[in-house]
């Protein structure tokens, strides 16, 4: 934390801070996402591409774009929540690189203390609304149940879902979750968020043809272009985000890493162009 404190002294209000959370202890079926943050960075800073977004925001020459390195997670909830809160206290926006999807819960615990009217926009193949999974209430299939139980957001909108089961369906009804199943997806979708938005982007929202590097591959998902369009057309102030569930062990050609780095650029660019937060 002392090293992070030193880095934070150089971060000005309005900056977008990248932080890696190499944690996958709450994964089921397969470990691997803990190694993702550094792999995404390798692609992001690679000379094979550049640091510009498609709207021509050059992150490489943008002083408000800062990389704070990785968290050393010793206590799953406390470490992550306190680290994110320390960054938010500098009026900085945080883009976290996971890690499995369980990291979203402690991140949103921090965000909930700063933003009282926060909306969550979840892009995912899975609802992640289990009350518990394999006896673990903090498993990566449960974060949005914990988040909504604690009223950390006023609204949760999920897109790309294609693995809903009866239990999670009831959970969605309980928490008034707005779920757009992949089978019902319409490219004319327009968001109507009122207030700040937090994006939680699970890489398995993509069809495995575009993102083989995930632990839980689910056929019938988005293309990379479709997700980029959804991000770019989001008409709301994006105050935070995470990119999770990239598993480098299943990505030998680096296809998923390239997609994750592109999503990082586009989300960061959107965060840097915020005009006002209501």
Secondary structure, 3 states (H helix, E strand, C coil): CHHHHHHHCCCCCCCEEEEEECCCCCCCCCCCHHHHHHHHHHHHCCCCCCCECCCCCEHHHCCCEEEEEEECCCCHHHHHHHHHHHHHCCCCEEEEEECCCCHHHHHHHHHHHHCCCCEEEEECCCCCCCCCECCECCCCCCHHHHHHHCCCCCEEEEEEECCCCHHHHHHHHHCCCEEEEHHHCCCCCCCCCCCCEEEEEEHHHECCCCCCCECCCCCCCECHHHHHHHHHCCCCCEEEEEEECECHHHCCCCHHHHHHHHHHHHHHHHHHCCCCCC
